[in-house]
């Protein structure tokens, strides 16, 4: 099923996550991509999971049923595949999408890697991985003996000289500076408050300047939970309260530090008897009453870093992210169907200079 070219202007500055909200079938990606392209969204991203969300498969499906939509991993991990396999994935997607693909990398979770027998990812590895993939895509033969491992001979078969953007998901200041030094784009994180977004933008730009790069050439994406009031209340709770509570379960210390929130509040959250005894991710399995309870123990101001309410309110929140200094916004946790009422409201206030941004999320 190939999408048709649409006369609607493409919103290159806006993206969405494919299979958002714990979709139960990877087949949903086909309908979502076709709908997203018809609505004029700029790009679709996939966050890889070790279930039925294999990035290579889903990105290929997205490319096959689209012609304008940018496509990216945000993120996959370089340590879960051999470098030649990941480089082949990137080259295949670049050719299949005719230049609409960006390879997005991330740190992943140390505890998970240790449990499955992999070493945690370091900043040095991320930088060396980005350099290695770029060299392979330029057609170079590479002998590698560094933090990535020892690989006597790496080279893609054929003659290549391709420029494929490499991006990174980042939260902490040092990682954001690293992204500025060596990446084409950076994705921030959901539930960054205004000062955190501004500090993150400054860190990326600072890293680029320190590396002698043009800071404006690193594209910065904020990730904004976008949950309009046209969505049923129980679903809204999952996408807001449930999602933030799940983040606090997994890496609350870093999220609290980045936002300069009160760590004592996080400690009280973790010591809550319900939280301690809950099994699974809140945004996946919690009931409406359980989510309502969580809403009572998470500070309201922590929830404010989201686009909620009417389509006009959501559109204003999206524009506010751009006013904070980011280049683009991922409308997080929402399917294209759920975003449909919001996009006309955003188009009504959209600034004309936004039309210059390409769909490929890794390009400026």
DRENZA-964037 format. One record per residue: residue in three letters; x, y negated, z of N, C-alpha, C, O in turn. Coordinates in steps of 0.02 Angstrom, whole numbers, plus 32768, in hexadecimal, padded with zeros to 4 digits. Layout:
BEGIN
ALAXYZXYZXYZXYZ/...
END
This chain:
BEGIN
UNK802B803C8000800080008000802C7FC28000804D7FB48032/UNK802E7F9F7FC980577F637FC1802D7F257FCB7FF77F1F7FAD/UNK80447EF77FF4801D7EBB7FFF801E7E8F7FC2804C7E927F9A/UNK7FEA7E677FBA7FE67E397F8180057DF77F9480047DE27FCE/UNK80217DD57F62803B7D927F6F80017D657F857FCB7D687F69/UNK800E7D3C7FB67FDA7D117FD07FEB7CC97FBF80257CB67FBD/UNK7FB77CA17FB37FC27C5B7FA57FCC7C327FE47FE07BF87FE0/UNK7FBF7C4F801E7FC67C2B805D800F7C1E806C803A7C49805F/UNK801E7BE3808680637BD18097807D7C0080CD805A7C0F80FD/UNK80BB7C1680C480D97C4380F480F67C1B812E81197BE98124/UNK80E87C32816A81017C1281A781437C3381BA81457C5F81E5/UNK81787C1D819A81B97C3C81A481D27C3881EB81FD7C5F8200/UNK81B87C08821281CE7BFE825781AA7C2A828981BA7C2982C4/UNK81797C51827381537C7B82A0815B7CC58290815A7CD98256/UNK81647CED82C581697D3582BC813C7D5982ED811E7D3A8319/UNK81387D9A82E581107DC4831381347E07831A815E7E1982F1/UNK81237E2A8350813F7E6D835A810F7EA2833D80D47EA4834E/UNK812A7ECB831281047F0382F980F77F36833181217F40835C/UNK80BC7F54832F80A77F85836180A77F6783A880BD7F8783D7/UNK808F7F2A83AD808C7F0983EE80597F2B841B80287F478403/UNK80657F27845C80347F3E848C802C7F8884927FF47FA1849B/UNK80627FAD848C80617FF68495803180188464800880418478/UNK8037800684258010802683F1801B807183F38053808883FF/UNK7FE7809783E87FEC80E083EF7FFF810383AF8008814083AF/UNK800580DF8377801580FF8338804480D4830F803680998304/UNK807D80EF82F980AA80C782CF808A80B6828C80A18087826A/UNK805680DA8278803480CB823980158085823A800A80678206/UNK8007806B82767FEA8028827C80167FF2825D7FFD7FBD824B/UNK80568000825680837FCE823C80717FBA81F5807B7F8181E1/UNK80557FE881CF80447FD98189800E7FA4818680157F718163/UNK7FD77FAE81AA7FA17F7E81AA7FB77F3B81C87FA37F0681AF/UNK7FE07F3E81FC7FF67F00821C80217ED681ED80197E9981EA/UNK804E7EF681CA807B7ED1819D80537EB28163805F7E788151/UNK80257ED881477FFC7EBD81107FD37E8181287FCF7E4F8106/UNK7FB67E8781647F8E7E5081807FBA7E14818F7FA87DDB8180/UNK7FF57E2081AD80227DE981BE80377DC28180803A7D848182/UNK80457DE5814B805A7DC3810E80207D9B80F0802B7D6480D6/UNK7FE47DB780F37FA97D9380DA7F9C7D5481027F847D2280E7/UNK7FAA7D5581437FA07D1B816E7FD77CE781667FCF7CAE817C/UNK800F7CFA814780467CCC813E80797CCB817580A27C9C8179/UNK80797CFD81A180AD7D0181D480F17D0A81B280F67D27817C/UNK81257CF081D381677CF081B4818B7D3281B781A97D488185/UNK81897D5381F181AF7D9181F8818F7DC0822A81687DAB8255/UNK81A07DFF8223818C7E32825381C97E54826F81F97E62824B/UNK81C97E6082B082027E7E82D281EE7EBF82F381B37EC88304/UNK821E7EEB82FB82117F2A831E82417F318358827E7F2A8350/UNK82267F3F8393824E7F4D83CD824F7F9983D6821B7FB883E4/UNK82897FB683CD828D7FFF83CA8281801F840E829680068441/UNK825E8058840C825180808448825F80C98438825880DE83FE/UNK827280EF846B828081368460823F815E8466823781888493/UNK82128151843781D48179843281C3817F83E981DF81A983C6/UNK8194815683D181848156838A81918111836C817280FF833A/UNK81BF80EC838981D080AA836F821980A9835782418081836E/UNK822980D68329826B80D7830B8271809B82DC8248809382AF/UNK82A3807382E682A9803482C182B3804082778297801B824E/UNK82DA8071826482E9807C821E82AA808D81F7829E807381C1/UNK828280B98213824480CE81F18214809581EB81F8808981B5/UNK82098071822281D7803C822281EC800081F781C27FE381D5/UNK822B7FEF81F782427FB881CD823A7FCB818382277FA1815A/UNK8249800981728240801F812D81F7801C811881E8800680E0/UNK81CA803081448183802D8135816D7FE4812B81477FD580FE/UNK81867FB8815681747F718151818C7F53810F81687F2C80EF/UNK81C77F6580FA81E27F4B80BB81BA7F65807F81AF7F42804E/UNK81A47FA4808481817FC3804C813D7FA5803E81267FA68005/UNK811C7F8A807280D87F70806980D67F23806C80A07F078075/UNK810F7F03806581117EBA8067813E7EA0803081667EC58014/UNK81387E60802281637E417FF0817F7DFE800781AF7DE57FEA/UNK81627DE1803B817A7DA0805481917DA2809C81BB7D7980B0/UNK81777DCE80C381827DD0810B81CB7DDF811D81E77E108104/UNK81EA7DB68147822B7DC7816282257E02819281F17E0B81B1/UNK825A7E29819882597E6681C182997E6981EA82CF7E5B81D0/UNK82937E7C822A82CE7E81825482C47EB3828C828C7EC082A1/UNK82FB7ECF82A382FB7EF382E2830B7EC0831883397E988313/UNK82E27EC3834D82EF7E95838682D67EB683C582A57EA083E4/UNK82F97EEB83D9833B7EFC83C083427F4883BB83197F6F83D3/UNK837B7F5B839B83937F9F839F83D87F9D83C183F27F6683CE/UNK83F47FD783CE84357FD983F184697FFA83C4845C802D83A4/UNK84A47FDC83C284D87FF7839684F3803A83AD850F805F8385/UNK84EB804A83EE850B8086840A84E080C5840284F680FB8415/UNK84A480BE83E6847980F983DE847F811983998461814D838C/UNK84A780FA836D84B38116832B84FC810D8319851D80DE8331/UNK8516813882EF855A812F82D5855D80EE82AE852B80DD828D/UNK859480C982B085988089828C8588808F8242856980618225/UNK859C80C58222858C80CE81DB854280D681D0852780BF819D/UNK852080F6820084D880FF81FA84B480BC8200848780AD81D9/UNK84C88095823284A98053823B84B880258200848C800181E9/UNK84F5802781E885077FFE81AE84DF8013817084CA7FE88149/UNK84D48053816884AC806C8131846480558137844480418106/UNK8449805881748406803E818284017FF5816D83D27FE2814B/UNK84317FCC818284307F85817284337F798127840E7F50810C/UNK845F7F9D810584657F9480BD84267FAC809884107F8B8069/UNK840A7FE480AE83CD7FFD808F83947FCC809783707FBE8067/UNK838C7FB180D483577F8180E083627F4080B883327F22809F/UNK83A07F2A80B383B07EEE808D839B7EF78044837C7ECA8027/UNK83AA7F30802783997F3D7FE2834E7F497FD983307F2E7FAB/UNK83317F70800682EA7F81800282BE7F428009828C7F3B7FE6/UNK82D27F16803682AA7ED9804382BF7E9F801682A07E698018/UNK82F17EA97FEE830B7E747FC283207E377FEA83107DFE7FDA/UNK83467E45802083657E0F8046833C7DF3807F834C7DBE8099/UNK83077E16809482DC7DFC80CA82ED7E19810E82CA7E0B813F/UNK83237E40811483317E658152836A7E47817A839C7E30815D/UNK83637E4881BC83987E3781EB839F7E6E821F836E7E85823B/UNK83DC7E84822A83E97EB7825E83F17E9482A1841F7E6D82AB/UNK83C37EA282CF83C57E85831183DD7EB8834483C27EEF8348/UNK840F7EA6836C842C7ED2839E841B7EBA83E4840A7E8083EE/UNK84217EE7841484167ED5845A843D7F028489845B7F348474/UNK843E7EEF84C884637F1584FA84407F55850F84617F868520/UNK83FE7F56850D83DB7F90852783DD7F92857383EB7F5F8594/UNK83D07FCC858F83CC7FD585D88402800585EF8405803E85DA/UNK842D7FEC861C846580158633844E80568652846B808B8645/UNK841A8053867C8403808F869F83EC80C5866D83FA81008677/UNK83CA80B0863983B380E0860783EE80FE85E283F0813B85D8/UNK841D80D585CE845880EF85AA847E812285D58493815685BD/UNK84878111861484AA813F864184848181864884A281B6864B/UNK8441817D864A841981B98652841E81E78615841A8224861D/UNK842681CA85D9842981F3859D847081FF8584847B8219854E/UNK84A181EA85AD84E681FA859D850A81C88571853C81D98551/UNK84F28189856E8514815585498530812085788514811585AE/UNK856781018564858480CC858D855E808B85828545807E854B/UNK855A806185B68539802085AE855A7FF5857985967FFD856B/UNK85347FC9855B854D7F9D8526856C7F5F854585517F428573/UNK85A57F4B852B85C87F0F854385C47ED7851085B37EE284D5/UNK85D37E9B852785D47E6184FA86087E6B84C385FC7E598489/UNK86427E8684D586767E9284A3865E7EC1846D866D7EB78432/UNK86397EF48481861F7F23844F85EF7F02841F85F17F0E83E3/UNK85C47ED7843985947EB5840E85B77E8A83DA85A47E89839F/UNK85EA7E6683EF86107E3C83C086357E67838D86357E588351/UNK86547E9D83A4867A7EC78376864B7EEE8347865D7EFD830E/UNK86107F00835F85DF7F22833485C87EF482FC85C57F0982C3/UNK85B97EB5830D85A37E8682DA85D97E7D82A585CA7E7C8269/UNK86177E7782BB864E7E6F828C86577EAD826086627EA88223/UNK86517EE7827E86597F25825986247F2D822386337F3C81EA/UNK85E57F21823585AF7F29820385B87EF881CA85AE7F0A8190/UNK85CB7EBB81D985D57E8A81A4860D7EA0817486077E978138/UNK86427EBB8190867A7ED2816586657F0C813986767F0F80FE/UNK863F7F3A815686277F73812E85F87F5B80F785FA7F7580BF/UNK85CD7F2B8105859F7F1180D385C37EE9809D85A97EE18066/UNK85FF7ED180AC86277EAF8079864E7EE1804F86727ECE8021/UNK86477F21805F86697F54803886AE7F66805086D37F89802C/UNK86C17F50808C87047F5F80A5870A7FA680BF86D97FC380D6/UNK87467FC180BB87577FFF80DE87757FEC812187A47FC38123/UNK875C80098157876E7FF3819A8788802D81C2876A806381C4/UNK87C1802281E387DA8051821687CD8030825987E67FFA8267/UNK87A780518283878E803282C087A7805882FD879D80948303/UNK87C88034832B87DD8050836B87D88018839F88097FF683AD/UNK879C801083BA87907FD883E787597FED8419875180288427/UNK87357FBC843487037FCB846686CA7FF6844B86A680158472/UNK86C27FF7840A868C801F83EB869E806983E78672809383E2/UNK86DF807883EA86F680BC83E4872E80C183B08745808E8396/UNK874280FD83A3877781098372875A81298334874081618337/UNK875D810582FD8743811D82BD877981138288878580DB8273/UNK879A8149827387D38143824687C28122820387EB80FE81E7/UNK8786812F81E98776811481A7872B810981A28703813781AA/UNK871980CB819586D380B8818B86CC8090814B86F180608140/UNK869E80A481218690807F80E3864F809980C4864480D580C0/UNK8625806A80AF85E9807E808C85FB80948045862980798027/UNK85D880C5802C85E780DF7FE985C980B17FB4858D80A67FB3/UNK85F380977F8985DD80697F56860180277F5D8628801D7F8B/UNK85F27FF97F2F86107FB77F3085DD7F857F4A85A77F7C7F2E/UNK85EF7F657F8185C17F367FA185E47EF57FB386207EF47FC1/UNK85BF7EC07FB385D57E807FCE85967E5A7FE285827E2B7FC0/UNK85787E70801885377E56802D853C7E2F806E85637E40809B/UNK85137DFC8073850E7DD380B084CC7DE380D284987DCB80BC/UNK84CF7E0A810784937E1F812C84987E00817284C87E0D8195/UNK84677DD98186846C7DB881C884697DEA820184457E1C81FF/UNK84917DDB823584917E03827284797DD682AB84927D9E82B4/UNK84497DEE82D2842B7DC7830784317DEC834984467E25834B/UNK841E7DCA837F84247DE983C183EE7DD083F083DD7D9583EF/UNK83D47DFD841983A87DEB845083D47DDA848C84017E00849D/UNK83C77DA284AC83F27D8B84E383C97D69851983967D4A850B/UNK83E17D6F855883C17D4E859083F17D2285B883E57CE785C1/UNK84287D3F85D084567D1B85FB84817CE985D684897CED8599/UNK849C7CB985FB84C27C8285DD84FD7C9B85B485077C84857C/UNK85247CCA85CF855F7CE285AC854D7D06856C856F7CFF8539/UNK85177D2D856E85027D51853284E77D2084FE84F07D2A84C2/UNK84C57CEC851484AD7CB984E684E77C9584C584E57C868489/UNK851B7C8684EB85567C6684CE85777C95849B858E7C7F8467/UNK85797CD684AC85947D07847E856D7D07843C858B7D0A8407/UNK852B7D04844185027D02840585137CC683DB85167CCA839D/UNK851E7C8D83FB85317C5283D685737C5983B3857E7C3D837D/UNK85A07C7F83D185E37C8883B485E37CB68377860B7CAB8349/UNK85B77CE8837685C27D1B834285837D34832085887D5F82F3/UNK85487D1C8332850B7D35831484EB7D0282E584F87CC682EB/UNK84C17D1A82B9849D7CED828C845D7CD482AC84447C9E829A/UNK84427CF982DA84057CE582FD84037D04834284267D35834F/UNK83DB7CE7836D83D47D0283B1838B7CFE83C583687CCE83B7/UNK83747D3483E683307D37840183347D30844D83597D54846D/UNK830E7D038468830F7CF884B082E67D2E84D382EE7D6984C3/UNK82B97D1D850082937D50852382507D33853782487CF68540/UNK821F7D5F853D81DD7D49855381E17D2E859B820B7D4485C3/UNK81B57D0085AA81AF7CE185ED81EE7CBB860182037CBE863A/UNK820B7C9785D1823C7C6385E082147C2285EB81EE7C0E85C0/UNK821D7C02862681FC7BC1862F82237B8B860982577B9985EB/UNK82087B4E860A82257B1885E1826F7B0C85EE82977B0B85BF/UNK82847B03862E82CC7AF9863A82F77B348622832F7B2A860B/UNK82DC7B71862883027BAB8612830B7BAB85C783417BBC85AE/UNK82D77B9885A282DD7B94855983107B608545833B7B6C851B/UNK830D7B268564833C7AF0855483837B04856583B17AF6853F/UNK838D7B25859E83D07B3C85B183EA7B71858184257B728570/UNK83BD7B9D856A83D17BD1853B83E77BB384F884197BC784DC/UNK83C07B8384E083D27B6184A184177B4084A884407B45847B/UNK84227B1F84E084627AFE84EB849B7B3084ED84D27B2384D3/UNK84907B6A850C84C47B9D851184D67BB884CC85117BC284BD/UNK84A47BC584A384B27BDF845F84D87BAB8437850A7BBB8417/UNK84C27B6D843984E47B388413852B7B2F842D85597B238406/UNK85337B33846E85767B2B848C85A47B63847485DE7B568463/UNK858C7BA0847485B57BD7845C85CA7BCF841486037BDE8402/UNK859C7BB683EA85AD7BAB83A485E37B76839D86127B7E8376/UNK85DC7B4083C2860D7B0A83BF86527B2283D586857B1183B7/UNK86537B4A840A86937B63842386B67B9083F086F37B9583EF/UNK868E7BB083C586AB7BDC839286B87BB7835086CC7BD6831F/UNK86AD7B75835086B87B4E831486827B5882DF868D7B4B82A4/UNK86477B6E82F586107B7882C785DF7B3D82CA85DE7B1982FC/UNK85B97B35829685847B028296854B7B1C82C1852B7B4D82AE/UNK853C7AFC82FA85077B15832684C37B1B8304849B7B458316/UNK84B77AF082D384777AF282B1846F7B30828484387B3E826D/UNK84A67B54827884A37B8F824D84907BCE827484897C038256/UNK84887BC982B584717C0282DD84277BF782EC84147BC8830E/UNK83FE7C2382D283B67C1A82DA839F7C36831D83AE7C6F832E/UNK837C7C0E834383667C208386831B7C2C838682F47C018372/UNK83087C67839D82C27C7A83A382AE7C7E83ED82D07CA08414/UNK82797C5C8400825C7C6B844082297CA28437820F7CAD8400/UNK821A7CC6846C81E87CFB846B81B17CE7849B81BB7CE784D8/UNK81787CD5848081427CB784A681067CE784AA80E87CF78477/UNK80F77CFE84E680BA7D2684EF807F7CFD84D780727CC684F0/UNK805A7D1784A680247CF284867FE47D19848D7FD97D4A8469/UNK7FB97D0484BB7F7F7D2C84CF7F427CFD84D47F357CE2850A/UNK7F1F7CF4849D7EE77CC7849C7EAA7CE284C27EA57D1E84CE/UNK7E7D7CB484D47E437CC984FA7E0E7CEB84D07DD97CFE84EB/UNK7E1A7CF4848F7DED7D1B84667DF97D66846F7DD27D8F8457/UNK7E2F7D7884927E3F7DBE84A17E1C7DD284E17E187DA9850F/UNK7E027E0F84E77DDF7E2485247E0B7E1B85627E497E22855E/UNK7DEC7E0D859A7E117DFC85D77E3F7E3385ED7E787E258602/UNK7E297E7285EA7E557EA886017E937EAD85D77EC97EBD85F0/UNK7E8C7EA085967EC77EA185697EF47E6685777F317E6C8577/UNK7ED57E2C85847EFD7DF185957F287DFD85D37F627DE985D5/UNK7F0B7E1D86057F307E2B86427F6B7E5986357FA17E4F8651/UNK7F627E8A860A7F997EB885F97FD27E9285D8800D7E9E85E6/UNK7FC07E6385AA7FF27E41858280157E0885A880497DEF8592/UNK7FF87DF385E080167DBC8606802F7DD68649806B7DE08653/UNK80017DE1867780147DF986BA80387E3C86B6806D7E4586D5/UNK801C7E6B8690803A7EAD868B807F7EAC866D80AD7ECE8685/UNK80877E83863980C97E80861980FD7E60864681347E7A864C/UNK80EC7E288666811D7E088692812D7E3686CD81687E3B86E0/UNK80FB7E5786E981097E85872181377EBD870B81617ED38732/UNK812F7ED586CE815A7F0A86B581A27EF286AE81D27F1686BD/UNK81AA7EB3869781ED7E968693820C7E9086D882487E9E86E1/UNK81E47E7B870981FE7E75874D82127EB8876982417EBC8791/UNK81F07EED875582047F31876882487F42874C82737F5C8770/UNK82527F33870C828D7F4B86E982CC7F2286F283017F3D8701/UNK82C57EE086EB83007EB586F282EB7E70870E82FB7E3B86F3/UNK82C87E74874582AF7E38876482E57E08877B82DD7DCB8777/UNK831D7E23879483527DF787AE836B7DC7877883747D8C8785/UNK83767DE1873B838F7DB78705835B7D8486EF836B7D4A86E4/UNK831D7D9A86E982E87D6C86D482DE7D35870782D47CFB86F5/UNK82E07D46874782D97D13877C83157CE4877B830C7CA78784/UNK83507CFE8771838C7CD3876F83897CA3873483987C67873C/UNK83777CBC86F983757C9186BE83437C5886C783507C2086B2/UNK830A7C6786E782D67C3486F082E07C0B872F82BA7BDC873C/UNK83127C1C8758831D7BFA879782E07BFF87C482CD7BCF87E6/UNK82C07C3987C382877C4787EF82A17C5C883382DC7C6B883C/UNK82747C5E886382867C7088A882907CBC88AD82607CE288A5/UNK82CD7CD388BA82D97D1B88C082B47D3B88FA82A77D7788F9/UNK82A27D14892D827D7D2F896582377D46894F821C7D76896A/UNK821B7D24891E81DA7D38890481E07D7B88DF81B47DA788E6/UNK82167D8388BA82217DC48898822A7DFB88CB82117E3388C1/UNK824D7DED890182577E20893482157E34895482097E6F8961/UNK81E97E03896081A77E14897C817E7E3D894B815A7E6C895F/UNK81847E2D890B81617E5488D881797E9D88D981507ECB88D7/UNK81BA7EA688DC81D57EEA88DA81C37F12891981BB7F4F8916/UNK81BD7EEF895281AE7F12899081637F1F8999814F7F4289C8/UNK813A7F03896D80F27F0E897280E47F59896C80FF7F7A893F/UNK80BA7F73899780AD7FBB899980907FD4895780A4800A893F/UNK80637FAF893A80467FC488F9807C7FC788C4807F7FF7889E/UNK80A67F9488C080DB7F92888E810B7FCC8898811F7FEC8867/UNK811F7FD988D5814E800F88E38133805488D08159807F88BA/UNK80F3805E88D880D5809F88CC80B980A8888680A280DE8874/UNK80BB8074885E809E8078881B80CA80A287ED8108809B87EE/UNK80AC80CC87C580D080F7879780C480DF874F808B80DC8739/UNK80FA80CF872C80F480B986E780FA806E86E08106804A8710/UNK80F2805786A280F6800F869380B27FEF869E807F800A8687/UNK80B07FB786C080707F9686CF80487F868690800C7F8E868E/UNK806B7F6E865B80477F588620802F7F9385F5800B7F8985C4/UNK80427FCF8608802D800A85E27FF4802F86047FC6804685E3/UNK7FF7803686477FC8806386687F9F804486A07F72806586BA/UNK7FAE800786B57F897FE886EC7F417FD986D77F347FC7869E/UNK7F127FE287067ECC7FD286FB7EC17F8787027EED7F638719/UNK7E857F7186EF7E767F2A86F57E797F13873E7E947EDD874C/UNK7E5E7F3A876B7E607F2687B27EA87F2587CC7EB97EF987F4/UNK7ED17F5387B67F177F5387CB7F3C7F1687AF7F667EF887D1/UNK7F2C7F0387717F4B7EC887537F347E8987777F5B7E59877F/UNK7EF57E88878B7EDC7E4E87B17F007E4987F37F0D7E11880B/UNK7F0F7E8188127F357E7F88517F7B7E6288447F937E38886A/UNK7F9B7E79880F7FDE7E6087FF7FDC7E1587F2800B7DF18805/UNK7FA77DFD87D27FA17DB687C57FA07D8D88067FB37D538806/UNK7F8B7DAD883C7F887D8B887C7FCB7D8888A07FD37D6188CF/UNK7FFB7DB1888B803C7DB188AE80757D96888280AE7D928899/UNK80667D84884480977D64881880867D1A8815804C7D098807/UNK80B57CED882280A67CA5882280897C8F87DF809F7CA487AA/UNK80577C6487E380377C4C87A680687C29877880637C2E873B/UNK80977C04879680C77BE0876B80F47C0E8743810E7BFB870F/UNK80FE7C4C875B81257C7C873580FF7C9286F6811D7CA786C4/UNK80BD7C8E86F980947CA386C1808A7C6C868E80707C788658/UNK809F7C2F869E808F7BF6867380B67BF5863280A37BD18604/UNK80ED7C1A862E81167C1B85F180F77C4985BD81157C7A85A9/UNK80BA7C3985A880957C61857980647C35855480527BFF856C/UNK804D7C4B851A80197C2984F47FD77C4B85027FCC7C8484ED/UNK7FAC7C2A85267F6D7C47853B7F357C14852E7F417BD98521/UNK7EF77C2D85347EBD7C01852D7EA27C0084E67EA57C3284C3/UNK7E887BC684D17E6A7BBE84907E9F7BC184597EDA7BBB8468/UNK7E8A7BCB841A7EBB7BC883E37EE27B8783E37F1E7B8683D4/UNK7EC07B5083F37EE37B0F83F47F167B0C842B7F4D7AF18421/UNK7F067B2784667F377B29849D7F737B54848A7FAC7B418498/UNK7F667B8D846B7F9D7BBA84577FC97B97842380067B9C8426/UNK7FAA7B7583F37FD07B5283BF7FFC7B1C83DF80367B1383CB/UNK7FE07AF8841080077AC4843180427AE2845680787AC58458/UNK80397B1D847580707B3E849980A67B54846880E27B508478/UNK80937B6A842D80C47B7D83FA80ED7B4083E5812A7B4383E2/UNK80CA7B0A83D880ED7ACD83C4811A7AB483FC81507A9983EF/UNK81057ABD843A812E7AA7847381707ACD847481A47AB08484/UNK81707B0D846481AE7B33846181DE7B14842E82197B0D843C/UNK81C47B0283F481ED7AE383C182077AA083D982407A8D83CA/UNK81DE7A7B83FE81F47A3A8418822C7A42844C82537A138457/UNK82307A7C846C82657A89849D82A97A95847C82DC7A96849E/UNK82A97AA0843A82E97AA6841782F47AE783F383277AEE83D0/UNK82C87B1883F982D07B5683D382BD7B49838B829B7B18837B/UNK82D47B75835E82C57B6D831882857B92830482637B7E82D5/UNK82757BC78328823E7BF2831482217C148352823F7C138387/UNK81E57C31834A81C17C4E838281A47C91836F81817C98833C/UNK81B17CC4839881917D05839081547D0683BD81597CFA83F9/UNK811A7D13839F80DB7D1583C480D47D5B83E080BE7D8A83BF/UNK80E77D62841F80F47DA3843D80B57DC3845980897DA28474/UNK80B27E068451807D7E2C8470803B7E2A844C80097E438465/UNK80397E0D84107FFB7E0583EB80017E2383A580347E1C8384/UNK7FCD7E4583907FCB7E5F834C7FB67E27831C7F9C7DF48333/UNK7FC07E2F82DB7FA77DFD82AC7F5C7DEF82B37F477DB682AC/UNK7F357E2282C07EED7E1782CA7EE17DE883057EB67DBC8302/UNK7F077DF1833B7EFF7DC883767F1A7D81836B7F057D52838D/UNK7F487D79833C7F647D37832E7F3B7D1082FB7F437CD382F4/UNK7F0F7D3282D87EEB7D1182A07EC77CD182B47ECB7CA1828F/UNK7EA47CCE82ED7E827C8F82FE7EB27C5683117E9F7C1C830D/UNK7EEF7C6783247F1E7C35833C7F437C1383037F547BD88308/UNK7F4F7C3682CD7F797C1A82987F5B7BDD82757F807BAE8267/UNK7F197BDA82687EFE7B9C824C7F087B5F827A7F147B288263/UNK7F017B6B82BB7F0B7B3482EB7F547B1D82EA7F627AE282F0/UNK7F837B4C82E27FC97B3982DE7FD77B14829D7FFB7AE2829C/UNK7FBB7B2B82667FC67B0A82267FAE7AC182297FCB7A968207/UNK7F7A7AB382507F5F7A6F82557F907A3F82767F8B7A02826B/UNK7FBF7A58829E7FEE7A2C82C080367A3982AA80657A1A82C5/UNK803F7A65827B80827A78826580A87A3E8247808B7A168221/UNK80E77A38825881117A03823D812D7A1881F9813E7A5281EE/UNK813179E981CB814279F8818681877A17817D81917A3F814F/UNK81B67A0581A981FA7A2081A181FF7A6B81AC82307A8A8199/UNK81CC7A8881CB81CD7AD081D881CB7AF8819881E07B328197/UNK81B27ADB816181AA7B00812381ED7B13810381EF7B3C80D5/UNK82247AF7811C82667B05810082857B45811B82B77B5C8100/UNK82687B63814F82877B9E816D82787BDD8145823F7BE88131/UNK82AC7C06813782A07C448112827E7C79813C827F7C768179/UNK82607CA9811A823E7CDF813E826F7D0D816182607D268197/UNK82A97D19814482DB7D44816582ED7D2681A883087CEF81AA/UNK82DE7D4981DF82E77D2A8221832F7D1C8234833C7CF98264/UNK835E7D38820F83A47D2C821D83C37CF481F683FF7CE781FD/UNK839C7CD381CC83B87C9D81A2839B7C5A81B683617C5681CC/UNK83C27C2581AE83AC7BE281BC83937BC0817C837F7B86817E/
END
